[in-house]
Amino acid sequence: MLYFALGASPKKFSFMAKEELFKNPILRYILVHANAFPVNRQNPGPSAIKTPVKWLKKRDLSLIMFPSGTRHSQQLKGGALLISKLAGVPLVPAVYQGPADTKGLLRRKRITVNFGEPIYLDRKQRLTDAQQQLILAQMSARFKQLDNELDPNYKYVDPMKAKKKNSN
């Protein structure tokens, strides 16, 4: 997430973070000062939508979130669409190509972020399941397009899955 925020600087951002990260007092301090807010991923509740909508409407912040709910998934979910619609802000697709783990970052491997054209949702139009699937398909296509613009041969390797595969 940090690289998306750096790539779009000087714009300021808020972030969704799993609530477990807020249990460590030092990390909680850093997250709060980075405009992050906790989300219970097992039982998200209304605040997972209300908090970012309120922040987007009342603060000069944008929101960085993974529309899959986690950085380790490729399956898009509708939360980002609902937040965008209720807050009246566009979705801006962005992709990251670079190391997927800390070891790669420490080796100073190349990192590239690519931002796409905004996707606007009509606040007055009802967000039906069919419309939601259409927008998610559009987002997925934009992600692929942005990846291809940078490096058509780039393949994301989930470090969590690779770790599990190597331990078997």
DOBA-35554 format. One record per residue: residue number from 1; residue in three letters; chain; x, y, z of N, C-alpha, C, O in turn. Coordinates in Angstrom, 2 decimals. Each point is the difference from the previous one (the first is absolute). Layout:
> resi:resn:chain:n.xx:n.yy:n.zz:ca.xx:ca.yy:ca.zz:c.xx:c.yy:c.zz:o.xx:o.yy:o.zz
> NUM:ALA:A:X:Y:Z:X:Y:Z:X:Y:Z:X:Y:Z
...
# end
This chain:
> resi:resn:chain:n.xx:n.yy:n.zz:ca.xx:ca.yy:ca.zz:c.xx:c.yy:c.zz:o.xx:o.yy:o.zz
> 1:MET:A:0.82:-1.19:0.00:-0.82:1.19:0.00:0.86:1.26:0.00:-0.34:1.00:-0.62
> 2:LEU:A:1.43:-1.08:1.30:0.89:1.15:0.12:0.45:0.49:-1.37:0.09:1.20:-0.24
> 3:TYR:A:0.18:-2.12:-0.67:0.47:0.39:-1.32:-1.08:0.70:-0.83:0.30:0.88:-0.80
> 4:PHE:A:-1.56:-1.27:1.00:-1.09:0.70:-0.68:-0.08:1.44:0.51:-0.15:0.94:-0.79
> 5:ALA:A:0.26:-0.77:2.10:-0.07:1.34:0.59:1.19:0.84:-0.47:-0.18:1.17:-0.33
> 6:LEU:A:1.37:-1.74:0.30:1.17:0.74:-0.47:-0.13:0.37:-1.48:0.39:1.09:-0.41
> 7:GLY:A:-0.94:-2.02:-0.38:-0.16:0.25:-1.43:-1.00:1.10:-0.32:0.09:0.63:-1.05
> 8:ALA:A:-1.03:-0.40:1.94:-1.04:1.01:-0.23:0.24:1.27:0.82:-0.86:0.88:0.06
> 9:SER:A:2.02:-0.79:0.56:0.34:1.18:0.80:-0.08:1.24:-0.88:0.39:-0.06:-1.17
> 10:PRO:A:-0.88:1.17:1.66:-0.18:0.42:1.39:-1.39:-0.31:0.56:-0.31:0.41:1.12
> 11:LYS:A:-0.53:-1.12:-1.86:-1.32:-0.38:0.51:0.18:-0.77:1.30:0.95:-0.77:0.14
> 12:LYS:A:-1.86:0.97:0.81:0.06:-0.71:1.28:-1.07:-1.08:0.03:-1.07:0.13:-0.61
> 13:PHE:A:1.38:-1.21:1.34:-0.86:-1.18:-0.04:-0.37:-0.50:1.39:0.68:0.27:0.99
> 14:SER:A:-1.77:-1.02:-0.97:-0.35:-0.81:1.16:0.07:-1.45:-0.47:0.02:-0.29:-1.19
> 15:PHE:A:0.01:-0.61:2.16:0.18:-1.42:-0.30:-0.89:-0.84:0.90:-0.25:0.35:1.15
> 16:MET:A:-0.22:-1.45:-1.70:-0.66:-1.02:0.82:1.10:-0.96:0.42:0.86:-0.36:-0.80
> 17:ALA:A:-0.89:-0.07:2.06:0.98:-0.98:0.47:-0.70:-1.00:0.90:-0.92:0.36:0.74
> 18:LYS:A:1.35:-1.60:-0.79:-0.64:-1.00:0.84:0.22:0.37:1.46:1.08:0.46:0.39
> 19:GLU:A:-2.12:-0.66:0.41:0.01:0.47:1.39:1.11:-0.62:0.84:0.42:0.59:0.99
> 20:GLU:A:0.06:-1.77:-1.37:1.07:-0.64:0.75:1.25:0.86:0.06:0.75:-0.05:0.98
> 21:LEU:A:-0.52:0.85:-2.02:1.18:0.85:-0.04:-0.04:1.10:1.05:1.05:0.51:0.40
> 22:PHE:A:-2.24:-0.15:0.05:-0.16:1.08:0.98:0.24:-0.47:1.43:0.00:0.81:0.92
> 23:LYS:A:0.20:-2.11:-0.71:0.24:-0.53:1.34:1.40:0.34:0.51:0.21:0.12:1.20
> 24:ASN:A:0.74:0.03:-2.10:1.36:0.39:0.38:0.01:1.51:0.17:-0.29:0.72:-0.95
> 25:PRO:A:0.63:-0.20:2.16:-0.09:1.45:0.24:0.89:0.84:-0.92:-0.40:1.10:-0.39
> 26:ILE:A:1.56:-1.58:0.05:0.90:0.77:-0.88:-0.57:0.04:-1.41:-0.04:1.06:-0.64
> 27:LEU:A:-0.40:-2.23:0.16:-0.59:-0.06:-1.34:-1.30:0.79:-0.05:-0.29:0.66:-1.00
> 28:ARG:A:-0.51:-0.74:2.08:-1.25:0.77:0.06:0.28:1.49:-0.13:-0.70:0.70:-0.73
> 29:TYR:A:1.71:-0.21:1.43:0.38:1.41:-0.06:0.34:0.40:-1.44:-0.44:1.03:-0.49
> 30:ILE:A:1.23:-1.86:-0.17:0.40:0.27:-1.39:-1.22:-0.01:-0.91:-0.17:0.90:-0.82
> 31:LEU:A:-0.67:-1.91:0.97:-1.18:-0.12:-0.86:-0.96:1.17:0.18:-0.50:0.55:-0.98
> 32:VAL:A:0.23:-0.17:2.21:-0.91:1.11:0.27:0.55:1.29:-0.61:-0.75:0.78:-0.58
> 33:HIS:A:2.06:-0.57:0.70:0.60:1.21:-0.57:0.15:-0.07:-1.51:0.29:1.01:-0.65
> 34:ALA:A:-0.48:-2.19:0.07:-0.01:-0.17:-1.46:-1.43:-0.01:-0.53:-0.23:-0.37:-1.15
> 35:ASN:A:-0.73:0.79:1.99:-1.42:0.06:-0.37:-0.60:-1.37:-0.30:-0.90:-0.12:-0.82
> 36:ALA:A:1.39:-0.91:1.50:-0.57:-1.34:-0.16:-1.11:-0.19:1.03:0.02:0.61:1.07
> 37:PHE:A:-0.96:-1.47:-1.41:-1.06:-0.35:0.94:-0.19:-1.50:-0.02:0.17:-0.64:-1.04
> 38:PRO:A:-0.54:0.06:2.20:-0.09:-1.46:0.09:-1.29:-0.55:-0.61:-1.06:0.62:0.06
> 39:VAL:A:1.19:-1.82:-0.64:-1.15:-0.72:-0.53:0.12:-1.46:0.44:1.05:-0.62:-0.14
> 40:ASN:A:-2.14:0.10:0.67:-0.08:-1.40:0.37:-0.32:-0.77:-1.27:-1.11:0.08:-0.52
> 41:ARG:A:2.08:-0.83:0.00:-0.19:-0.69:-1.28:-0.96:-1.18:0.10:-0.64:-0.35:-0.99
> 42:GLN:A:0.54:-0.27:2.17:-0.93:-1.13:0.15:-1.44:0.48:0.12:-0.92:-0.66:-0.48
> 43:ASN:A:0.72:1.80:1.11:-1.34:0.55:0.21:0.07:1.51:-0.21:0.00:0.76:0.98
> 44:PRO:A:0.07:-0.30:-2.24:0.27:1.41:-0.27:-0.97:1.00:0.62:0.44:1.04:0.49
> 45:GLY:A:-1.71:-1.31:-0.49:-0.96:0.93:0.58:-0.13:1.29:-0.80:0.78:0.24:-0.92
> 46:PRO:A:-1.77:0.58:1.28:-0.28:1.23:-0.75:1.14:1.03:0.02:0.12:0.79:-0.93
> 47:SER:A:0.70:-0.80:1.97:1.07:1.00:0.09:1.03:-0.17:-1.11:0.71:0.96:-0.34
> 48:ALA:A:-0.60:-2.16:-0.24:0.94:-0.22:-1.11:-0.39:0.81:-1.23:0.84:0.27:-0.86
> 49:ILE:A:-2.10:0.13:0.78:-0.48:0.85:-1.09:-0.16:1.44:0.50:0.43:0.94:-0.67
> 50:LYS:A:-1.05:-0.78:1.84:-0.30:1.34:0.52:1.25:0.84:0.26:0.03:1.18:-0.35
> 51:THR:A:1.00:-1.77:0.94:1.21:0.77:0.33:0.66:0.57:-1.25:0.25:1.20:-0.04
> 52:PRO:A:0.05:-2.02:-0.98:0.64:0.60:-1.18:-0.89:1.00:-0.74:0.50:0.99:-0.53
> 53:VAL:A:-1.80:-1.25:0.49:-0.91:0.94:-0.67:0.05:1.35:0.72:0.12:1.05:-0.64
> 54:LYS:A:-0.20:-1.08:1.97:0.04:1.23:0.78:1.35:0.72:-0.21:0.03:1.22:-0.19
> 55:TRP:A:1.06:-1.96:0.22:1.32:0.61:-0.17:0.16:0.60:-1.40:0.56:1.08:-0.15
> 56:LEU:A:-1.07:-1.78:-0.86:0.12:0.50:-1.38:-0.82:1.28:-0.20:0.38:0.87:-0.77
> 57:LYS:A:-1.51:-0.77:1.46:-0.85:1.18:-0.13:0.51:1.19:0.80:-0.14:1.14:-0.43
> 58:LYS:A:0.74:-1.40:1.60:0.32:1.10:0.92:1.48:0.34:0.11:0.35:1.03:0.59
> 59:ARG:A:0.52:-1.85:-1.12:1.44:0.26:0.12:0.58:0.12:-1.40:-0.57:-0.49:-0.97
> 60:ASP:A:1.71:1.14:0.89:0.68:0.11:-1.29:0.92:-1.21:-0.18:1.22:0.12:-0.12
> 61:LEU:A:-1.86:-1.30:0.12:0.73:-1.25:-0.13:-0.65:-0.86:-1.08:-1.21:0.09:-0.24
> 62:SER:A:2.01:-0.90:-0.40:-0.52:-1.06:-0.85:0.19:-1.30:0.77:0.67:-0.02:1.03
> 63:LEU:A:-1.25:-1.04:-1.52:0.08:-1.30:0.67:0.74:-0.98:-0.88:-0.32:-0.15:-1.18
> 64:ILE:A:1.29:-0.51:1.76:0.67:-1.10:-0.71:-0.51:-1.29:0.62:0.11:-0.22:1.21
> 65:MET:A:-0.65:-0.63:-2.06:-0.47:-1.30:0.48:0.13:-1.02:-1.12:0.00:0.34:-1.18
> 66:PHE:A:0.12:-1.58:1.58:0.04:-1.09:-0.97:-1.43:-0.46:-0.21:-0.64:-0.45:0.94
> 67:PRO:A:0.11:0.56:-2.18:-1.40:-0.37:-0.23:-0.27:-1.49:0.18:-1.14:-0.44:-0.09
> 68:SER:A:2.20:-0.34:0.36:-0.19:-1.41:0.31:-0.10:-0.22:1.50:-0.30:-1.11:0.45
> 69:GLY:A:0.54:2.16:0.34:-0.05:-0.12:1.45:1.35:-0.33:0.61:0.17:0.11:1.21
> 70:THR:A:0.79:-0.52:-2.02:1.33:-0.34:0.45:0.98:0.09:-1.15:-0.40:-0.11:-1.16
> 71:ARG:A:1.65:0.31:1.45:0.99:0.08:-1.08:0.37:-1.37:-0.54:0.76:-0.10:-0.96
> 72:HIS:A:-1.28:-0.97:1.58:0.34:-1.36:-0.42:-1.12:-0.67:-0.80:-0.03:-1.23:-0.09
> 73:SER:A:-0.89:2.00:-0.47:-1.11:-0.59:-0.75:-0.19:0.75:-1.31:0.25:1.21:-0.09
> 74:GLN:A:-0.68:-1.93:-0.90:-0.28:0.60:-1.30:-1.50:0.16:-0.23:-0.41:0.61:-0.99
> 75:GLN:A:-0.42:-1.14:1.90:-1.46:0.06:-0.17:-0.54:1.31:0.56:0.09:0.26:1.20
> 76:LEU:A:-0.66:0.56:-2.08:-0.51:1.30:0.40:-1.34:-0.13:0.73:-0.82:-0.86:-0.32
> 77:LYS:A:0.62:1.74:1.30:-1.25:0.06:0.76:-0.62:1.37:-0.19:0.65:0.91:-0.53
> 78:GLY:A:-1.89:-0.74:0.95:-0.74:1.22:-0.27:0.14:1.13:1.00:-0.59:1.06:-0.21
> 79:GLY:A:1.34:-1.22:1.29:0.10:1.04:1.02:0.52:1.31:-0.54:-0.51:1.07:0.35
> 80:ALA:A:1.52:-1.13:-1.21:0.57:1.23:-0.57:-1.05:0.74:-0.83:-0.03:1.23:-0.01
> 81:LEU:A:-0.82:-1.98:-0.70:-1.04:0.62:-0.83:-1.00:0.74:0.88:-0.38:1.13:-0.30
> 82:LEU:A:-0.04:-1.77:1.36:-0.98:0.61:0.89:0.57:1.26:0.66:-0.68:1.02:0.10
> 83:ILE:A:1.93:-1.10:0.36:0.64:1.17:0.61:0.09:1.14:-1.01:-0.31:1.14:0.33
> 84:SER:A:0.74:-1.46:-1.54:0.12:1.01:-1.06:-1.34:0.66:-0.28:-0.09:1.23:-0.11
> 85:LYS:A:-0.94:-2.03:-0.02:-1.34:0.51:-0.33:-0.53:0.89:1.12:-0.48:1.11:-0.26
> 86:LEU:A:0.56:-1.57:1.50:-0.53:0.75:1.12:0.77:1.29:0.28:-0.58:1.01:0.41
> 87:ALA:A:1.89:-1.04:-0.65:0.83:1.19:0.25:0.00:0.95:-1.20:0.41:1.15:0.13
> 88:GLY:A:-0.85:-1.64:-1.28:-0.01:0.85:-1.20:1.39:0.26:-0.55:0.28:1.08:-0.53
> 89:VAL:A:0.60:-2.07:0.65:1.37:0.13:-0.52:0.26:-1.12:-1.00:-0.60:-1.07:0.09
> 90:PRO:A:1.49:1.31:-1.06:0.29:-1.03:-0.99:0.92:-1.09:0.56:0.70:0.20:0.99
> 91:LEU:A:-0.72:-1.34:-1.65:0.96:-1.06:0.25:1.18:0.24:-0.94:-0.20:0.23:-1.19
> 92:VAL:A:1.41:-0.28:1.70:1.18:0.17:-0.84:0.80:-1.30:0.07:0.65:-0.27:1.01
> 93:PRO:A:-0.70:-0.53:-2.07:0.74:-1.25:0.02:1.50:0.26:-0.03:0.47:0.90:-0.68
> 94:ALA:A:0.26:-1.71:1.43:1.45:0.12:0.04:0.59:-1.39:0.16:-0.58:-0.86:0.66
> 95:VAL:A:1.74:0.65:-1.26:0.69:-1.29:0.13:1.43:0.23:0.48:0.59:1.06:-0.21
> 96:TYR:A:-0.07:-2.08:0.86:1.35:0.00:0.54:0.74:-1.17:-0.63:-0.52:-1.12:-0.03
> 97:GLN:A:1.71:1.38:-0.48:0.86:-1.08:-0.47:1.33:0.14:0.73:0.68:1.02:-0.09
> 98:GLY:A:-0.34:-2.05:0.81:1.23:0.02:0.77:0.01:-1.14:0.99:-0.82:-0.91:-0.09
> 99:PRO:A:1.75:0.96:1.02:0.11:-1.08:0.99:-1.29:-0.17:0.78:-0.67:0.97:0.35
> 100:ALA:A:0.33:-2.21:-0.08:-1.22:-0.30:0.75:0.28:-0.32:1.46:-0.91:-0.30:0.77
> 101:ASP:A:2.18:0.36:-0.38:0.34:-0.27:1.39:1.11:0.94:0.47:0.63:0.68:-0.80
> 102:THR:A:-0.40:-0.66:2.09:1.00:0.89:0.60:1.40:-0.31:-0.52:0.80:0.91:-0.23
> 103:LYS:A:-0.51:-2.18:0.04:1.32:-0.40:-0.49:0.31:0.67:-1.35:1.10:0.50:-0.21
> 104:GLY:A:-2.08:-0.49:-0.68:0.17:0.64:-1.30:0.18:1.50:0.12:0.78:0.61:-0.73
> 105:LEU:A:-1.51:-0.01:1.66:0.14:1.44:0.22:1.39:0.34:0.52:0.61:0.99:-0.42
> 106:LEU:A:-0.11:-1.81:1.33:1.33:0.25:0.56:1.10:-0.17:-1.04:1.08:0.59:0.12
> 107:ARG:A:-1.34:-1.39:-1.13:0.97:-0.18:-1.10:-0.08:1.13:-1.02:0.72:0.01:-1.00
> 108:ARG:A:-1.60:0.95:1.29:-0.17:1.19:-0.84:-0.37:-0.34:-1.45:0.52:0.59:-0.94
> 109:LYS:A:-1.42:-1.56:0.80:-0.49:-0.33:-1.34:-0.90:1.13:-0.48:-0.58:0.74:0.80
> 110:ARG:A:0.47:-0.61:-2.10:-0.77:1.08:-0.61:-1.48:-0.07:0.40:-0.60:-1.07:0.07
> 111:ILE:A:0.04:2.26:0.18:-1.41:0.14:0.35:-0.63:1.01:-0.95:0.55:1.09:-0.20
> 112:THR:A:-1.69:-1.45:-0.37:-0.71:0.90:-0.89:-1.48:0.00:0.36:-0.59:-1.05:0.26
> 113:VAL:A:0.00:2.24:-0.25:-1.43:0.15:0.25:-0.59:0.70:-1.22:0.59:0.95:-0.52
> 114:ASN:A:-1.75:-1.42:0.06:-0.65:0.58:-1.17:-1.45:0.33:0.37:-0.73:-0.87:0.50
> 115:PHE:A:0.31:2.11:-0.74:-1.35:0.45:0.30:-0.81:0.10:-1.28:0.51:0.44:-1.03
> 116:GLY:A:-1.78:-0.86:1.10:-0.87:0.06:-1.16:-0.98:1.14:0.08:0.00:0.78:0.96
> 117:GLU:A:-0.82:-0.69:-1.97:-1.05:1.02:-0.06:-1.07:-0.31:1.04:-0.32:-1.16:0.24
> 118:PRO:A:-0.25:2.20:0.36:-1.04:-0.22:1.01:-1.25:-0.66:-0.57:-0.34:0.19:-1.17
> 119:ILE:A:-0.31:-0.95:2.01:-1.29:-0.61:-0.33:-1.04:0.71:0.87:0.07:-0.05:1.23
> 120:TYR:A:-1.03:0.71:-1.87:-1.01:0.76:0.73:-1.27:-0.83:0.13:-0.44:-0.64:-0.96
> 121:LEU:A:-0.14:0.66:2.14:-1.27:-0.67:0.24:-1.08:1.07:0.19:0.23:1.02:0.65
> 122:ASP:A:-1.38:-1.26:-1.23:-1.12:0.93:0.13:-0.64:-0.18:1.37:-0.55:-1.06:0.30
> 123:ARG:A:0.62:2.09:0.53:-0.54:-0.08:1.37:-1.51:-0.22:0.00:-0.54:-0.56:0.96
> 124:LYS:A:-0.13:0.98:-2.01:-1.47:-0.10:-0.05:-0.46:-1.36:-0.48:-1.14:-0.40:0.26
> 125:GLN:A:2.01:-0.32:-0.96:-0.38:-1.30:-0.56:0.18:-1.10:1.06:1.01:-0.04:0.70
> 126:ARG:A:-1.99:-0.82:-0.60:0.06:-1.11:0.95:1.11:-0.96:-0.41:0.18:-0.29:-1.18
> 127:LEU:A:0.57:-0.20:2.16:1.11:-0.92:-0.26:-0.53:-1.44:0.09:0.06:-0.63:1.06
> 128:THR:A:-0.58:0.13:-2.18:-0.54:-1.36:-0.05:1.15:-1.00:-0.07:1.14:0.37:-0.26
> 129:ASP:A:-1.45:-1.64:0.49:1.03:-1.04:-0.11:0.58:-0.05:-1.40:1.21:-0.15:-0.17
> 130:ALA:A:-2.06:0.28:-0.84:0.48:-0.03:-1.39:0.91:1.18:-0.29:1.05:-0.15:-0.63
> 131:GLN:A:-1.45:1.34:1.09:0.83:1.18:-0.22:1.32:-0.13:0.75:1.06:0.38:-0.51
> 132:GLN:A:-1.13:-0.90:1.72:1.20:-0.20:0.81:0.97:-0.94:-0.72:1.19:0.28:-0.06
> 133:GLN:A:-1.68:-1.37:-0.48:0.85:-0.95:-0.72:0.62:0.64:-1.24:1.15:-0.28:-0.35
> 134:LEU:A:-1.91:1.14:-0.31:0.49:0.70:-1.18:1.16:0.94:0.37:1.01:0.04:-0.70
> 135:ILE:A:-1.15:0.70:1.79:1.04:0.93:0.44:1.23:-0.77:0.48:1.13:0.41:-0.27
> 136:LEU:A:-1.34:-1.51:0.99:1.13:-0.81:0.46:0.76:-0.59:-1.19:1.23:-0.08:0.03
> 137:ALA:A:-1.95:-0.32:-1.07:0.65:-0.50:-1.22:0.79:1.12:-0.67:1.09:-0.23:-0.51
> 138:GLN:A:-1.65:1.44:0.50:0.70:1.16:-0.56:1.28:0.29:0.80:1.04:0.28:-0.59
> 139:MET:A:-1.13:-0.35:1.91:1.19:0.22:0.84:1.05:-1.06:-0.28:1.19:0.31:-0.13
> 140:SER:A:-1.61:-1.55:0.05:0.93:-1.10:-0.26:0.71:0.20:-1.34:1.21:-0.22:-0.12
> 141:ALA:A:-1.98:0.64:-0.89:0.59:0.26:-1.32:1.00:1.16:0.06:1.04:-0.04:-0.65
> 142:ARG:A:-1.37:1.06:1.45:0.92:1.14:0.14:1.29:-0.43:0.70:1.09:0.44:-0.37
> 143:PHE:A:-1.22:-1.29:1.39:1.19:-0.50:0.69:0.91:-0.75:-0.99:1.21:0.21:-0.01
> 144:LYS:A:-1.80:-1.06:-0.81:0.78:-0.76:-1.00:0.65:0.94:-1.00:1.16:-0.17:-0.36
> 145:GLN:A:-1.91:1.18:-0.09:0.53:0.98:-0.95:1.19:0.75:0.61:1.03:0.17:-0.66
> 146:LEU:A:-1.17:0.27:1.90:1.07:0.74:0.66:1.24:-0.88:0.19:1.13:0.46:-0.20
> 147:ASP:A:-1.34:-1.72:0.57:1.12:-0.94:0.12:0.70:-0.18:-1.35:1.22:0.01:-0.08
> 148:ASN:A:-2.01:-0.17:-0.99:0.57:-0.21:-1.33:0.77:1.23:-0.48:1.01:-0.14:-0.70
> 149:GLU:A:-1.47:1.33:1.07:0.72:1.22:-0.38:1.40:0.03:0.61:0.94:0.48:-0.62
> 150:LEU:A:-0.82:-0.99:1.83:1.30:-0.01:0.67:0.88:-1.15:-0.49:1.12:0.21:-0.45
> 151:ASP:A:-1.66:-1.43:0.56:0.75:-1.19:-0.40:-1.00:-1.12:-0.24:-0.53:-0.57:0.95
> 152:PRO:A:0.28:0.25:-2.22:-1.00:-1.03:-0.30:0.39:-1.39:0.51:-0.85:-0.89:0.08
> 153:ASN:A:2.11:0.69:0.27:0.45:-1.30:0.49:-0.01:-0.11:1.52:0.32:-1.05:0.55
> 154:TYR:A:-0.68:2.14:0.13:0.01:0.00:1.46:-1.07:-0.95:0.53:-1.15:0.03:-0.45
> 155:LYS:A:1.52:-0.86:1.39:-0.93:-0.91:0.66:0.15:0.17:1.50:1.10:-0.14:0.54
> 156:TYR:A:-2.19:0.43:0.13:0.00:0.12:1.45:0.12:-1.38:0.60:-0.78:-0.90:-0.34
> 157:VAL:A:1.73:0.71:1.24:0.15:-1.25:0.73:-0.29:0.31:1.46:0.76:0.72:0.66
> 158:ASP:A:-1.86:-1.25:-0.16:-0.42:0.24:1.37:1.01:-0.67:0.94:0.13:-1.22:-0.02
> 159:PRO:A:0.58:2.01:0.85:0.99:-0.60:0.88:-0.61:-0.95:1.03:0.67:-0.93:0.46
> 160:MET:A:-1.92:1.15:-0.09:-0.67:-0.88:0.96:-0.22:-1.38:-0.62:0.24:-1.02:0.65
> 161:LYS:A:-0.70:0.98:-1.90:-0.22:-1.28:-0.67:1.33:-0.68:-0.31:0.10:-1.22:0.12
> 162:ALA:A:0.91:1.98:-0.51:1.30:-0.57:-0.30:0.61:-0.62:1.26:0.63:-1.06:-0.06
> 163:LYS:A:-0.81:1.72:1.20:0.51:-0.50:1.27:-0.67:-1.32:0.36:0.66:-0.95:0.41
> 164:LYS:A:-1.99:0.89:-0.59:-0.73:-1.23:0.30:0.42:-1.13:-0.93:0.14:-1.14:0.43
> 165:LYS:A:0.05:1.48:-1.71:0.38:-1.01:-1.00:1.38:-0.57:0.32:0.22:-1.20:-0.12
> 166:ASN:A:0.71:2.06:0.53:1.35:-0.44:0.33:0.07:-0.81:1.29:0.91:-0.81:0.17
> 167:SER:A:-1.87:1.02:0.73:0.03:-0.72:1.27:-0.62:-1.40:-0.11:0.12:-0.80:0.92
> 168:ASN:A:-0.79:0.53:-2.02:-0.62:-1.34:-0.19:0.96:-1.00:-0.52:-0.38:-1.16:-0.21
# end
